[in-house]
Structure formats: structure tokens, C-alpha cells
């Protein structure tokens, strides 16, 4: 069997290993974060968050058809898109490695010996499988996210670049370049990572055509490559639609032509220009021009997948983010303008004084017969003395500022220097937010708790508490993949410096360059290692090359090259085998269902035709999935508060969605237009109204009539409505609302709801909520979750009742709201928790739940506690015990480790007459706490200080529970334990 056939077959073997691995560990349903949204939008071709991923959605739609009409299987099959994409990535990275390995060994085609073939295949398998089983890549390979497909495109392009290098005929080279361009165009409809391969292509082209490599030549090549990247990134992706938008406005507003005429003209102009240019290049034998224009044409063909966003948006699907129906809103969608921007090359420090908000370019919207200006872009002008090049410490968020100071040691009031800025870049952005992730993949990971460090060789043999030792997210590689990769880097550099530089450039572009470009804020809601997975899988190429290093050593010991090749390959294969054995348990998602169960539990809480307000991704995307794909509770309207600040979202909420009626508003939707007077309504208390409340209905009426008494001039070009008092009220018809209030709360119904404004004013979302609350007139059930309660600038804590996983807004006064305690409709909540809610497989200890995943599970444990506590308060000890036992049954310690909410259950179980269960929880948690605290003090407090507080609190909570229930002996035992560790902490400080 010839080398080429062996190379092909072995590549497919690597593909099958990856495919089987990911098929066995793929998540069967919609995971948390973006996957729920992507699955829902793939299934019905809706419009996800900007800038969208249209090609991913189109392909996902095809995969969803494999569910055969079973909606519960749609998520699995869309997840399988990532599985297949990731497995094909492994195939092409294998072939890329074997191509590069032949270069390192200087083996010519047709002259491969048996030893050469063995060691090259070993090199490819070790590198490809190391990537297959690497932490970050495996994570993205088993869920419906864009990173698996993006990795496939990147590996295909890199492989195609190497194939291009082998071509001898210019015609064949041109074909490969055009194929590369087309794949890059398609990849734009998935993720932009693929574009970083352009400088690598430029470098390889330079090496191919210029035998003598010079510093000047490399600099020119990099400059040309950077220019091409900018042309595609800025000139093609947003640039062409932006130009089309400007021509459209000119045609419609300037020439009086109908809507769409400018876009049609521009489209014809681009097509005509490309057609003429290609014809001209053929006629005049302009090879470079012809290839360039054809490449551009194929990029545009691939990029055309974005048309699906505009087409589907015009059909007004339930998920229609940014509503990109025409060219103006489409450009905003592409540019992700709703997320703002971060300074890159020059910008302010967080201490910089804002001198002015300067009016920028106009923002247009479609009017009745022409485009009208709805707003102006704002440019913030800062004091130039407090700006810097390459700004890293720019955010004025209080949480971010605290982190800046923590990293750099700056004191409050102390202004950062450029040295502090650079130190923060090196230590936090490169060190903590990139290098830590890199070491997770190739040295080891401490655990899965947010902020986990990497495991070095010394750490691998250190004594740690059982609770950390048993954490499935703890992966120990003893630094072996890292060491083998460093050996591989050395061997490629030594024997093929040209392609080493190309590989190193791709490694840099997919890692450190992305760190510099994204300028990530100091605190993220979750670990973001998947962003840099591109550089991690490039490093696995060098892990593969480590086999060549071993081969070099072994063939000097053994004169038989075949034996050396086999030994080097076998030794090398132990590295991905180690990675697979360590990573399998924390990457196996095959039986996880709670993300969708949690969504259904939220929806089940809501009364028929109700509305639930959510705050963020994980509050929302699983709910969208449950409704859009599985058709669960489509009578419920899910409203996202962060989107509620936009005009397009308020307009969409006023439409019918399945069985959910339109949201009733009293204000005309035009009054919610972006750039209008109601984007922000600051509080300007009138002297005569201080200490008094104003009627919310009258306020809305004034806003509706554009009463000039409310208007204030914010700057030379902006007028806002204001709120003349800090407190609003809404009169209540007691008899009408009795039907929605539990009978035992009827005496607490108020004549008037008094709503205090938090902060300095109301945002658009608050105004829309107030409008809805007033005009729903208690005919439409309104629910909030924890996040939305805190995010609303109207203080509703006094007027919510918990009915399950969410809180219903009712005109019942809660005197204990300040303590965070809310009244409970125990009958409705008992029915929901005990009869409607589901917790599939949460009782299975073999299933792995990440720390952030468990965070969502613990919300349910808290819900059980709240219900039991209120049943006890009502004297219903029997049902309280049932609730607590049900909680321990569906989420036992073996699968969902006891936490602070479990500590609270000690007290509740004692009150409910279940002392044995209480003692079990107390013993388990105190053992965990003692182990963890001993570890903390033995390691000089090098672990998470927040965990220290949690463990001390758990001991104190147990002691307090026994003290409150009269068991002085046990209370004294746990108090002594708490005092022991607290004294150690005091001595440390």
C-alpha cells in the first residue's frame, strides 16, 4: 500500500475516533448560553443576536430535518452539526500535520520509506488526537455553537494553503486560491476566525515565489496580507452594505425613487464591475488580476448567506433580533452596534474625564416615503491627558475598576500610568485570560470553579481536599502535552524554519492577536477559553511534531529506523490517551437535560397568557428553545429586559406570537423610537412634589401628548422627557384584583401601588414596563425573575409574590422586601414544584455538571427551601417535609453537592421533624468545610478567598440551626469547629 493511500486511510481513522468520541459525549438537548438560541433559530430560520451566523443556521436547519418530526430530537441533531464539523476539523488538521512532517523530514513524494511512513502517520495521529481530546476544543465540539464549524473552516483553509504549495501549474494554483476564497466567504457566515489565515497564506505565497527570503520581503508580505484582511474585514463585510445604504438613501431621499432602488443599483454595479473586470483580465491575459477578482467574487458568493437574515426578518419571526429588514438596519446588525465598541489603538483610562459627547453621523430609519433621521451617533471626547495608546484599562464600570486596582495594586483615586496599563495587559489579559487557558489545555486544570488555575508538575502531586480531588473538572497532564509541544516547536524550527514561521504566525494570530484585538473586559460572566481555541489546536500540530523529536532521539539509540519510528509513535500516542482519560468525565454531556427542564420550570410557573421578564442569556435562550422547538407553553410571552431598551424589540412585543397576545401599550410605539425623547427619562424633582408621588397614568398621558413641561435640553441636539417626582403610584381596584391574589392575602391588597424610582431615572425598558403594567390592568399575568427584579429601575420588591421559579407582580404589600424575603403563594407554588416541575437525571451521580451549570441547579434548591419555609410558617409541617425530601431525592449530594442552600435545609428539616436527614447534611457539609479550610490554611491562603467565606458560613449556618432548634450539644460542636477556623483566619490577618 502506497504512502498516499495510507495517509488518506489514517486520516479517516483519526476522523472516526473524533466522531465516535463526540457522538458518545454530545449534549442531547439545548445547553445553557447561546446554544438554545442557535438551535431555535436553526430550526425555524429565525434571526439570532448580531452579527448572526447565517451559514451555520442554514446547515443547522438541514441537520434538524434528521429529527424526522420529533421535536425533542432537534437539539441533538443540531448539536451533531458541531460534532461533524469538529470531526472533519480533525481530519484536515491530520493531513496538514502529515504534510508539514514530510517537509521537516525532507521526504520527497514517492520516496517514502516504511520508517518515514510510520513516523509521519504517528506524528499526524498524535497531533490530531491531542486536539480531539483537548479541553477547549472538546467543549465546543459537543454543543450547537459556531466554534466547531469555525474550526473546520480554519483547518480546511490551512490544509488548502499547504496543498496550494504543492501545485506546480499556475492554473491549478489559481483554482486552489479560488477554493480558499470561497471557503473564507462561507466562513464569514459562521465566524470571522478564518480571516486570520490570510497572513499565513501570504507568507507561504512569498516563500513559494521567492527563494531568497529577506526581512524587507517579509515586512511587505505582512503589510499586503494585513491590507487584504482589512479589505475583507472592513471593506467587504460591513463596507459593501454600508456603501449600498448610502446609495439607497441618496436614491430615495435625493432622487425620489422607491425604496430598494439604491440597493438594486449598487448590486448591479458590483456584479457588473466584477463581470467586466474578469472579462478584461481574461481578454488581456492579466493572471493576477483575474485570480484576485475571481477570489473576490467567490468570497461574495460565500458571504451571500447573510441574505437569509434580511429575508427571514421580513417575515417577522418571533426571534428577530435587531429586525434587519432593510439595508440600514442590516448594516447596524452586521456591525454589532447594539453592543457598543472597545478602544483598540487609542483611548481613555478609566479615570479619564469625559469632556463632551460629540454629535456624530446621523442614524436613519425607514419612514413612510423616505428615510428619516432617528438619532445621531455619539463620539465621546475625553481629556487627552488621560488617554493612551493600546488602552487596556478603559472601562468605568465599578466592578471593572475594582479588578484593575486588584491586578495593578493602584489605590483608590490613584491614576494609572502607561506602565500600569502594560502590566495589566501582560498579567491579566495575556496571563490570566489567555495563558491560563493555554495551560489548562496542555498542563492541567485545577478544577471547574470560576477562576481555576492550571496544574503544574508540583501541583499534580500536592495534597488537596477530597472535594477538589473528586472534582471531575480537575485534569492533570503533568505538563506532558506542553513538553512534547515545545519539543515539536524546536524540531520544526530547526528543520523547516519557513513553515515554522507560517505555523507560528497562525498560532499568534489565533491567540495573542485576538487578545489584543478583543480587549476583553477584566471580568466575564463565565470562562472564555473557547475564544482562543484556534491557537490551542495550532499548538497540537507541534505536539504531533514532538514525535519527530522523539524519533530523532531514538534512531540515534537504535540503528533500526522502523523500531525507532514505532517507539516514537507509541510514546507520543500516550499523550492524547492521557488527555482522553483525564478529560472524558468532564466533557461527557450525554445525559444532561436540566438546562431545558429549568426553562420549562420557569414557563410552567407562569399563568396562562402570562408574561415573564428575563434578564440575560441563560434566563432567556433555553426558554426560547422550549417554545420555538418543542412548542412548550407558547402562550407565555418571554420579554428580555436588555432588549426592552430598543425600539425594534418593543415594536415586536406589540405583535401576536403564537398563542401569546400582543403586549398592550398606551403609548404609541413611535414614542419608543431610538433617538427620541424617551431613551432615558432623568428624575428632576419639582420642589412642590418633593416627598409626594405622581399618578403613573397621568405621567404616561403627559408623555403621550408630548407635554413640554416634562422636556429638558440634554445638549445642543438632544431633548429628553423627565420625571418630575421620584415616586409614582397606581390606583388599584381591589375587587378586580382579588381573582389574581391568593385568598389568604386579600387583606393585604393595597388601594395604591407606590413605585419608587431607583437610580437617577428611568430607561426606555422601565418606561415600557410601566406602560404595560398600567395598560394590562391586571388582565395579563406579569412575572419577574430574580435578574429582572434587580435590573428594573422601578422598585417592585414590595409587590411580588413567588409562585415557583418566578415572582408574580400583584398589588399586595410586602413589608419584608428589604430583607430579600417575598411572600409565597404556597398552593400555586406547591402544585408547580411537586407536580409540574421536572429535574431529569439530576439524581444520577455519574453525570457531570460544571460549576456554572450547578449554579443554575442551585436556584431550584433555593426554590424548594422557600416553599418549605413558608409551609412551616403556615404550620403545614407534613407537606414541608415532603418538599424537603423531594429536593433531596431529585438532587442528592452525590450528584449535586450540598451548598449554602443545603445548610439552610438543616434548620428546615429540624423544624419539619426530620432530624436524621438534617444530621446527614450537617455531617457531610462540615466534613467538606473542614477539609477545604485545612487546605486553605496549609497552602497559606493561595486558593479562592470567596470559597473560604462560603465554607466558614456553612459551619456557622449549621451551628445556628441546631442552636435555634434547642440542640445545644450539636450546636456547641459546630460552633467550636467554626471558632477554630475563624481564630486561624484572625491570626492570619
LOMARFI-469872 format. One record per residue (C-alpha): y, x, z. Coordinates in steps of 0.2 Angstrom, whole numbers, plus 2048, in hexadecimal, padded with zeros to 3 digits. Example, Ala and Ser with C-alpha at 12.3 -4.5 7.8 and 13.67 -1.06 7.14 Angstrom:
# LOMARFI-469872
   y   x   z
 7EA 83E 827
 7FB 844 824
# end
This chain:
# LOMARFI-469872
   y   x   z
 800 800 800
 811 807 7FB
 820 80B 806
 82A 7FC 7FF
 81D 7EF 802
 81A 7F6 814
 82C 7F5 817
 82D 7E3 811
 81E 7DE 81B
 823 7E6 82B
 834 7DF 82A
 82D 7CD 829
 822 7D2 838
 832 7D6 842
 839 7C5 83B
 829 7BC 842
 82A 7C4 853
 83C 7BF 854
 839 7AD 84E
 82A 7AA 859
 834 7B1 868
 843 7A6 865
 838 797 861
 82F 798 872
 840 79A 87B
 84C 78F 872
 855 782 87C
 84E 770 877
 85E 767 879
 871 76A 87A
 876 778 886
 886 779 88F
 896 780 887
 899 77E 874
 887 77A 86F
 889 767 872
 898 766 867
 890 770 859
 880 765 859
 88A 755 859
 896 75B 84C
 887 761 841
 87D 751 843
 88B 746 83D
 896 753 834
 8A5 751 83F
 8B3 75D 843
 8B1 769 852
 8BE 774 85A
 8C9 77F 84F
 8C6 789 845
 8B5 780 842
 8A5 787 83B
 8A3 77C 82C
 894 786 824
 88B 786 834
 88E 773 836
 887 770 824
 878 77B 827
 876 773 838
 876 762 830
 868 767 825
 85E 76D 834
 861 75D 83D
 858 753 82F
 848 75C 835
 849 751 844
 842 743 839
 84D 735 841
 849 73A 853
 85A 73C 85B
 853 745 86A
 84D 753 85E
 85D 756 855
 863 763 862
 853 76D 861
 854 76E 84E
 866 773 84E
 862 780 85B
 855 786 84F
 863 78A 843
 868 798 84F
 855 79D 851
 853 79F 83E
 863 7A8 83B
 860 7B4 849
 84E 7B7 843
 855 7BB 832
 862 7C6 83A
 853 7D0 841
 84B 7D1 830
 85B 7D9 828
 85F 7E4 836
 84D 7EB 834
 850 7EF 822
 861 7F6 825
 859 802 832
 84B 807 827
 857 80B 819
 862 816 825
 852 81E 82C
 84D 824 81B
 85E 82B 819
 85D 835 829
 84B 83B 825
 852 83F 813
 843 837 80B
 844 832 7F9
 83E 822 7F2
 82C 824 7EC
 829 834 7F6
 825 82C 807
 817 834 811
 80C 82A 81D
 815 832 82C
 826 82E 824
 820 81C 822
 81A 81A 833
 829 821 83C
 835 817 831
 82C 807 834
 82C 80C 847
 83E 80F 846
 842 7FE 83E
 837 7F5 84A
 83D 7FD 85A
 850 7F9 854
 84C 7E8 84E
 842 7E3 85D
 84E 7EB 869
 85B 7DF 862
 850 7D0 862
 84D 7D2 875
 85F 7D8 87A
 868 7CD 886
 877 7C7 87D
 86F 7C5 86C
 860 7BB 873
 86C 7B0 87D
 875 7AA 86D
 865 7A9 863
 85E 79A 86C
 86C 78D 86C
 877 785 85F
 885 791 85F
 88D 79B 850
 889 7AC 856
 877 7AD 84F
 87C 7A7 83E
 88B 7B3 83F
 87F 7C1 843
 874 7BD 834
 883 7BE 828
 888 7CF 830
 877 7D6 82F
 875 7D0 81D
 885 7D7 817
 881 7E8 820
 870 7E8 817
 878 7E3 806
 885 7F2 808
 876 7FE 80A
 86D 7F6 7FC
 87D 7F8 7F1
 87D 80A 7F5
 86C 80C 7ED
 871 804 7DD
 874 810 7CE
 87B 805 7C1
 88D 7FF 7C3
 888 7ED 7BD
 87B 7EC 7CB
 888 7F2 7D8
 894 7E5 7D2
 887 7D8 7D5
 884 7DD 7E7
 896 7DE 7EB
 898 7CC 7E4
 889 7C7 7EF
 891 7CF 7FE
 8A2 7C6 7FB
 899 7B5 7F9
 890 7B8 80A
 8A0 7BD 812
 8A8 7AD 80B
 89A 7A2 812
 89B 7AC 823
 8AD 7A6 824
 8A7 795 827
 89D 79B 836
 8A6 7A9 83E
 8B2 7B7 839
 8A7 7C5 840
 8A1 7C9 82F
 8B2 7CF 829
 8B0 7DF 834
 8A3 7E5 828
 8B0 7E8 81A
 8B6 7F9 821
 8A4 7FE 822
 8A2 7F9 80F
 8B1 803 80B
 8AB 813 814
 89A 812 80B
 8A3 80F 7FA
 8AD 81E 7FD
 89E 829 801
 895 822 7F2
 8A3 827 7E6
 8AA 837 7EE
 89E 845 7F1
 8AB 84F 7FA
 8B1 845 80A
 8C2 849 810
 8CD 843 81E
 8DA 83D 812
 8CD 833 809
 8C6 82B 818
 8D7 826 81E
 8DB 81E 80D
 8CA 815 80D
 8CD 80E 81F
 8DF 808 81A
 8D9 800 80A
 8CA 7F8 814
 8D7 7F2 821
 8E2 7EA 814
 8D3 7E1 80C
 8CE 7DA 81E
 8E0 7D4 820
 8E1 7CC 80F
 8D1 7C2 813
 8D6 7BF 825
 8E8 7BA 822
 8EA 7B9 810
 8DB 7AE 80B
 8D5 7A5 81A
 8E5 79E 821
 8F1 7A5 813
 8EB 79B 804
 8EB 78A 80E
 8FC 78F 815
 903 792 804
 8FB 782 7FD
 904 779 80C
 915 780 807
 913 77B 7F5
 90D 76A 7FA
 91D 767 805
 928 76D 7F6
 91F 761 7EA
 920 752 7F5
 930 755 7FE
 93A 75E 7F1
 933 757 7E0
 92E 746 7E7
 91C 747 7E1
 90E 73E 7EA
 904 745 7F8
 8F7 752 7F3
 900 757 7E3
 905 768 7EA
 8F3 76C 7F0
 8EC 767 7DF
 8F9 772 7D6
 8F5 781 7E1
 8E2 77F 7DF
 8E4 77E 7CD
 8EF 78D 7CD
 8E3 798 7D7
 8D4 793 7CC
 8DE 795 7BD
 8E4 7A6 7C3
 8D3 7AC 7C7
 8CC 7A6 7B7
 8D9 7AF 7AD
 8D8 7BF 7B7
 8C5 7BF 7B5
 8C6 7BC 7A2
 8D3 7C9 7A0
 8C9 7D6 7AA
 8BA 7D2 79F
 8C4 7D3 78F
 8CC 7E3 793
 8BD 7EB 79C
 8C6 7EC 7AD
 8B6 7EF 7B8
 8BF 7F1 7C9
 8CA 7E2 7C6
 8BC 7D7 7C0
 8B1 7DB 7CF
 8C0 7D8 7DB
 8C4 7C8 7D3
 8B2 7C2 7D3
 8B0 7C7 7E5
 8C0 7BD 7E9
 8B9 7AE 7E0
 8A9 7AF 7E9
 8B1 7B1 7FA
 8BB 7A1 7F6
 8AB 798 7F0
 8A3 79C 801
 8B3 798 80A
 8B4 787 802
 8A8 780 80F
 8B8 77D 819
 8BB 76E 80E
 8AF 765 818
 8BB 765 827
 8C8 75C 81D
 8BC 750 814
 8B4 74A 824
 8C4 749 82E
 8CA 73C 821
 8BC 731 826
 8C2 731 839
 8B2 736 842
 8B2 734 855
 8B3 747 856
 8C1 74C 84C
 8CA 75B 854
 8DC 75E 84E
 8D9 751 841
 8DB 75D 832
 8DC 74F 825
 8E9 758 81A
 8EF 769 816
 8FC 76B 823
 8F1 766 832
 8E2 770 82A
 8ED 780 82A
 8F0 77D 83D
 8DD 77A 83F
 8D9 78A 836
 8E6 794 840
 8E0 78D 851
 8F2 789 855
 8ED 77E 864
 8E6 78D 86D
 8F6 797 86C
 8F6 7AA 869
 8F5 7BA 872
 900 7C9 86F
 8F7 7D7 866
 902 7E6 861
 912 7E2 86B
 916 7D6 879
 91B 7D3 88A
 914 7D8 89B
 911 7C9 8A7
 920 7CE 8B0
 92C 7CC 8A1
 93A 7C0 8A2
 93B 7B3 895
 94C 7B4 88D
 94B 7A5 881
 93F 79A 877
 945 79C 866
 943 78F 859
 937 794 84B
 930 78C 83B
 92F 779 83A
 91E 770 83C
 91B 762 830
 911 753 830
 90D 745 823
 91A 737 823
 91A 727 81A
 920 72E 809
 923 741 80D
 920 74E 81A
 92B 74E 829
 92F 75B 836
 927 756 846
 92A 766 850
 92F 778 84F
 925 787 853
 92C 791 862
 92D 7A4 864
 92F 7AA 875
 93C 7B8 877
 939 7C4 886
 943 7D1 88E
 940 7E0 882
 940 7EC 892
 930 7E3 898
 926 7E3 888
 919 7F0 882
 90F 7F6 873
 8FC 7F0 874
 900 7E4 883
 8F1 7E0 88D
 8F9 7D9 89D
 903 7CB 895
 8FD 7BA 89D
 908 7B2 8AA
 8FA 7A7 8B1
 8FA 7AA 8C4
 8E7 7AD 8C4
 8E9 7BA 8B6
 8F7 7C3 8BF
 8EC 7C4 8CF
 8DE 7CC 8C4
 8EB 7D8 8BC
 8F0 7DE 8CD
 8DE 7DF 8D4
 8D9 7EA 8C5
 8E9 7F5 8C5
 8ED 7F5 8D7
 8FF 7EF 8D4
 908 7E6 8E2
 910 7D6 8E1
 922 7D8 8D9
 91D 7E9 8D2
 91F 7EA 8BF
 911 7F2 8B5
 914 801 8AA
 90C 805 89A
 900 810 8A4
 8FA 801 8AE
 8F9 7F8 89E
 8ED 805 896
 8E3 807 8A7
 8E0 7F4 8A6
 8DA 7F6 894
 8CE 804 898
 8C8 7FD 8A9
 8C7 7EB 8A7
 8C7 7E6 894
 8BD 7F4 88E
 8B3 7F8 89E
 8B0 7E7 8A6
 8B1 7DC 897
 8A8 7E7 88B
 89F 7F6 892
 897 7EC 8A0
 890 7E0 893
 88A 7EF 889
 881 7F6 898
 879 7E5 89B
 871 7E6 88B
 86B 7F8 88C
 86A 7FD 89E
 867 7ED 8A8
 870 7DF 8B0
 871 7DC 8C3
 870 7C9 8C3
 877 7BA 8BA
 885 7B6 8C6
 896 7B7 8BE
 89D 7C9 8BE
 88C 7D1 8C0
 88C 7E3 8BD
 87F 7EE 8B3
 870 7F7 8BB
 870 809 8BA
 860 814 8BD
 865 816 8D0
 868 803 8D1
 857 7FF 8CA
 84E 807 8D9
 85A 801 8E7
 855 7F4 8F4
 85D 7E3 8F1
 85B 7D2 8F9
 84D 7C7 8F3
 859 7BA 8ED
 860 7C7 8E1
 84F 7D0 8DD
 848 7BF 8D8
 857 7BA 8CE
 850 7B8 8BC
 860 7BE 8B5
 85D 7D0 8BC
 857 7DB 8AE
 853 7ED 8B1
 850 7F9 8A2
 853 809 8AC
 860 80E 89F
 852 811 892
 858 807 883
 869 810 886
 861 821 887
 857 81E 877
 867 817 86E
 871 827 873
 863 832 86C
 863 827 85C
 876 82A 85A
 873 83C 85C
 866 83D 84E
 86F 833 842
 87F 83D 845
 876 84D 843
 86D 848 833
 877 83B 82A
 889 83D 830
 890 832 822
 886 822 826
 887 826 838
 89A 824 836
 897 813 82D
 88B 80D 83B
 897 813 848
 8A6 80B 840
 89C 7FA 840
 898 7FD 852
 8AA 800 856
 8B1 7F1 84B
 8A4 7E5 853
 8A8 7EA 865
 8B7 7F4 86B
 8C2 7EE 85C
 8BE 7DC 861
 8C3 7E0 873
 8D4 7E7 86C
 8D6 7D8 860
 8D2 7CA 86C
 8DC 7D0 87B
 8D1 7C6 886
 8D9 7BF 896
 8D3 7C7 8A6
 8CA 7B8 8AC
 8BD 7AD 8A2
 8B4 79E 8A7
 8A4 7A6 8A3
 89D 7B7 89D
 8A2 7BA 88B
 895 7C8 886
 890 7BE 876
 8A1 7C2 86E
 89C 7D4 86D
 88A 7D2 869
 88E 7D9 857
 890 7EA 85F
 881 7E9 86A
 875 7E6 85B
 87D 7F4 851
 878 7FF 860
 866 7F9 85E
 866 802 84D
 869 812 857
 85B 80D 863
 850 80C 854
 856 81D 84F
 850 823 860
 83F 823 859
 844 830 84C
 84A 83B 85B
 83A 839 863
 831 83D 853
 83B 84D 851
 836 852 862
 823 84E 861
 820 855 850
 826 866 857
 818 864 864
 80B 85D 859
 808 864 848
 801 854 842
 810 849 83C
 806 839 83B
 802 83A 84E
 814 83F 852
 81A 830 848
 80E 824 850
 812 82B 862
 824 82A 85F
 823 818 859
 818 812 867
 823 81A 874
 832 812 86C
 82A 801 86B
 829 801 87E
 83B 7FF 87F
 83C 7EE 877
 82C 7E9 880
 835 7ED 891
 844 7E3 88B
 839 7D5 886
 830 7D5 897
 840 7D6 8A1
 84A 7C9 897
 83D 7BC 893
 83F 7B2 8A3
 852 7B0 8A2
 853 7AC 890
 845 79F 88F
 84E 78F 88E
 83F 785 887
 83F 777 895
 851 775 89A
 858 764 898
 865 762 8A6
 874 765 89B
 871 755 892
 86B 74C 8A2
 87B 750 8AA
 885 749 89C
 87B 739 89C
 87D 738 8AF
 890 739 8AD
 88F 72B 89F
 884 721 8AA
 891 721 8B8
 89D 718 8AD
 89E 705 8AC
 89C 6FC 89B
 8AA 700 88F
 8B1 70C 89B
 8BB 71C 899
 8B7 72D 8A1
 8C4 73B 8A1
 8BD 74D 8A0
 8C5 75D 8A1
 8BC 76B 897
 8AE 770 88C
 8A0 76D 898
 8A7 75D 89E
 8A8 757 88C
 89C 75F 87F
 88C 759 887
 893 747 888
 898 748 876
 886 74E 871
 87E 73F 87C
 889 732 873
 88A 739 861
 878 73F 85F
 86D 735 86B
 879 726 86B
 879 725 87E
 887 719 885
 892 719 876
 89C 70B 87F
 8A4 718 88A
 8B3 721 883
 8B4 734 888
 8C6 73A 889
 8C9 74D 88B
 8D9 750 894
 8DD 761 88C
 8DD 758 87B
 8E6 749 882
 8F6 754 881
 8F5 753 86E
 8FC 745 863
 8EC 745 857
 8E0 742 866
 8EB 734 86D
 8EB 72C 85C
 8D8 72E 85A
 8D6 726 86C
 8DF 716 865
 8D0 713 859
 8C0 70B 85B
 8B1 717 85E
 8A0 70F 85D
 8A0 701 86B
 8AF 709 874
 8BF 6FF 871
 8CF 707 86D
 8D9 70E 87C
 8E7 702 87F
 8F8 70A 87F
 909 702 881
 913 710 879
 913 711 867
 908 720 862
 917 727 859
 91F 72B 86A
 910 737 86D
 914 741 85E
 914 754 860
 926 75A 861
 92D 74A 867
 935 746 877
 925 743 881
 91C 754 880
 922 757 891
 92C 74C 89D
 934 756 8AB
 938 74E 8BC
 94B 74D 8BF
 94D 742 8CE
 95C 737 8CF
 965 738 8DF
 964 725 8E1
 951 726 8DF
 94D 734 8EA
 93F 72F 8F6
 93C 71F 8EB
 92F 71A 8DE
 933 713 8CD
 928 706 8C4
 91C 70E 8B7
 91E 6FF 8AC
 930 700 8AB
 930 713 8A8
 924 710 899
 930 703 893
 93E 70F 894
 934 71C 88A
 92F 70F 87D
 941 70A 87A
 947 71C 87A
 953 719 888
 960 727 887
 961 727 89A
 951 730 89B
 955 73D 88E
 95A 74F 892
 95E 75E 887
 951 76B 889
 959 777 87D
 963 777 86D
 955 76E 863
 94B 765 870
 94E 755 879
 941 74F 886
 93F 73F 890
 940 742 8A3
 939 739 8B2
 947 733 8BE
 93C 733 8CE
 92D 73D 8D4
 923 72D 8D9
 91D 71F 8CE
 915 70E 8D3
 90B 701 8CB
 90A 6EF 8D2
 8F8 6E8 8D4
 8F2 6D7 8D2
 8E5 6D7 8E1
 8DB 6C8 8DB
 8D9 6CF 8CA
 8D2 6E0 8D0
 8C6 6D9 8DD
 8B9 6D8 8CF
 8B9 6EB 8CD
 8BA 6F0 8DF
 8AB 6F0 8EB
 8AC 6E1 8F6
 8AC 6EC 906
 8BC 6F4 8FF
 8C6 6E4 8FB
 8D0 6E6 90B
 8D6 6F7 905
 8DD 6F1 8F4
 8EF 6F5 8F4
 8FE 6EA 8ED
 905 6FA 8E5
 8FE 70A 8DE
 909 718 8E2
 907 728 8D7
 910 738 8DB
 913 744 8CD
 90C 755 8D0
 915 765 8CA
 926 764 8C1
 922 756 8B5
 916 74C 8AA
 90D 753 89B
 909 748 88C
 8F7 746 893
 8FE 73F 8A3
 90A 733 89A
 8FC 72D 88F
 8F1 72B 89E
 8FE 721 8A7
 901 716 897
 8EE 712 897
 8ED 70F 8A9
 8FC 702 8A8
 8F6 6FA 898
 8E3 6F9 89C
 8E8 6EE 8AB
 8D7 6F0 8B3
 8CE 6E9 8A5
 8C7 6FA 89F
 8BE 705 8AC
 8C6 716 8AE
 8BD 725 8B5
 8C1 737 8B9
 8B7 746 8BD
 8BB 753 8C9
 8C4 75E 8BB
 8CF 750 8B5
 8D4 74B 8C6
 8DB 75C 8C9
 8E2 75E 8B7
 8EC 74E 8B7
 8FE 750 8BD
 8FD 73E 8C4
 8F6 73F 8D6
 8E8 732 8D5
 8DE 739 8E4
 8E3 72A 8EF
 8DC 71D 8E2
 8CA 723 8DC
 8B9 71D 8E2
 8A9 727 8DE
 89C 71E 8D5
 890 72C 8D0
 895 73C 8C7
 8A7 735 8C4
 8B5 72C 8CD
 8BB 71B 8C8
 8CE 718 8C9
 8D1 708 8D4
 8E0 702 8DE
 8D8 706 8EF
 8E1 711 8FA
 8D7 720 901
 8DF 728 910
 8D4 737 910
 8D8 73D 8FF
 8E1 74D 905
 8D1 753 90D
 8C8 751 8FC
 8BD 742 902
 8BD 733 8F7
 8B6 722 8FB
 8A5 71E 8F3
 89E 70E 8EC
 88D 710 8F4
 884 702 8EB
 88A 707 8D9
 887 71A 8DD
 876 717 8E5
 870 70D 8D6
 877 71B 8CA
 870 72A 8D4
 85F 722 8D8
 85B 718 8C9
 866 71D 8BA
 868 730 8BC
 85B 73D 8B5
 858 74F 8BA
 84B 754 8AD
 841 764 8B2
 84D 769 8C0
 83E 769 8CC
 834 776 8C1
 836 787 8C9
 830 790 8B9
 840 78B 8B0
 84E 797 8B0
 860 790 8B4
 86E 79D 8B2
 87B 79E 8C0
 888 794 8B6
 87B 787 8B1
 877 785 8C3
 889 782 8C7
 888 772 8BD
 878 76D 8C6
 880 76F 8D7
 88C 762 8D2
 87E 756 8D3
 878 75C 8E4
 88A 759 8EA
 888 747 8E3
 879 744 8ED
 881 74A 8FD
 890 73F 8FB
 885 730 8F8
 87B 734 908
 88A 738 912
 892 727 90E
 881 71E 911
 880 726 922
 892 721 926
 88D 70F 922
 87E 710 92D
 871 710 91F
 867 71E 925
 857 719 91C
 85F 71A 90B
 868 72A 90F
 858 732 913
 851 72C 902
 860 733 8F9
 85E 744 902
 84B 745 8FF
 84E 740 8EC
 85A 74F 8EB
 84E 75B 8F2
 840 754 8E7
 84A 755 8D6
 852 766 8DA
 848 770 8E7
 84D 781 8ED
 83F 789 8E2
 848 784 8D2
 85A 781 8D8
 85D 78D 8E7
 865 785 8F6
 878 787 8F6
 887 782 900
 883 76F 8FC
 872 772 903
 87A 778 913
 883 768 914
 872 75F 913
 86C 767 923
 879 75C 92C
 875 74D 922
 862 74E 924
 864 750 937
 86F 740 937
 863 737 92C
 854 73B 937
 84C 748 92D
 84C 758 938
 83D 761 930
 846 761 91F
 856 766 927
 84D 775 930
 845 77A 91F
 856 77C 916
 85D 785 925
 84F 792 926
 84F 795 913
 862 797 912
 864 7A1 922
 857 7AD 91B
 860 7AF 90B
 871 7B1 913
 86A 7BE 91F
 862 7C8 911
 872 7C7 906
 87D 7CC 915
 872 7DB 91A
 873 7E1 908
 886 7DF 908
 889 7E9 917
 87C 7F6 912
 884 7F9 901
 895 7FB 909
 89B 7EA 902
 899 7EF 8F0
 893 7DE 8EB
 89C 7CD 8E8
 8A8 7CA 8F7
 8A8 7B7 8F2
 895 7B7 8F5
 898 7BE 906
 8A4 7AF 90A
 897 7A3 904
 888 7AA 90E
 893 7AB 91E
 898 799 91B
 886 794 919
 881 79A 92A
 890 792 932
 88D 782 929
 87B 781 930
 880 786 942
 88E 778 941
 881 76B 93B
 875 76F 94A
 884 76F 956
 88A 75E 950
 879 756 951
 876 75D 963
 869 76A 960
 871 778 96A
 863 784 969
 862 785 956
 875 784 956
 876 793 961
 869 79D 956
 873 79A 946
 884 79E 94F
 87D 7AE 956
 878 7B3 944
 889 7AE 93D
 892 7B8 94B
 887 7C7 947
 88D 7C8 935
 89E 7C2 938
 8A1 7D1 945
 89A 7DD 938
 8A7 7D6 92C
 8B5 7D8 939
 8AF 7EA 93C
 8B0 7EE 92A
 8C1 7E8 928
# end
